[in-house]
Amino acid sequence: MTTLETEFPDLRVMPSPDAEVGLEAATRAAQDFLEALGVDCETPGTLDSPRRMAKAYADLLSAPEFTMTTFPNDEGYQELVLVSDLPVTSVCEHHLLPFTGVAHIGYLPGARLLGLSKFARAVESFARRPQVQERLTSQLAHWLHEALAPRGVGVIVEASHSCMSLRGATVSGSTTRTTALTGAIHDHPATRAEFLAAVADRTRRI
């Protein structure tokens, strides 16, 4: 049994959003922030907006801890395991605006297999914090490589960033793809090609 905190003590899961004192302070700060930008928080529609805004960001910046459940690879399974289209919801650390997309994670099993639901839990735990997509992708790959000890890991994240579509260049409809590979998936061209082709085949069918 391994937790994120055990393997990556500098990447502890963000605290729960339910702490009442913290939420009250965030609500007051949100109201000050909105009013400083000229938003009237006394209209019927905006009276509760600071609290809603604080709660929304608390939800975006927190994820439940989980224990990584693994099972013995009793049958000696050797081939690629690919889990596709895992939802990604995170917040850009530069502008604190959301980015959303999907992650595709593949691994070559070693002595143990990872419970399939734990892939989604891992994505959520690393995503629910101020992030950049490149680091999120690398963290997922290297945590799985260290915690599961597979023969190799591949992670691809595809996401759309509201900090790009809502401000600055205001480019809508663009997608950013990032990749991180470890072990045999990184070192062996044929294995790398198999992983990339499997993800490409999956995305073509959508």
Secondary structure, 3 states (H helix, E strand, C coil): CEEHHHHCHHHCCCCCCCCHHHHHHHHHHHHHHHHHCCCCCCCCCCCCHHHHHHHHHHHHCCCCCCEECEEECCCCCCCCEEEEEEEEEEEECCCCCEEEEEEEEEEECCCEEECCHHHHHHHHHHHCCEECHHHHHHHHHHHHHHHHCCCEEEEEEEEEEHHHHCCCCCCCCCCEEEEEEEHHHHHCHHHHHHHHHHHHHHHHHC
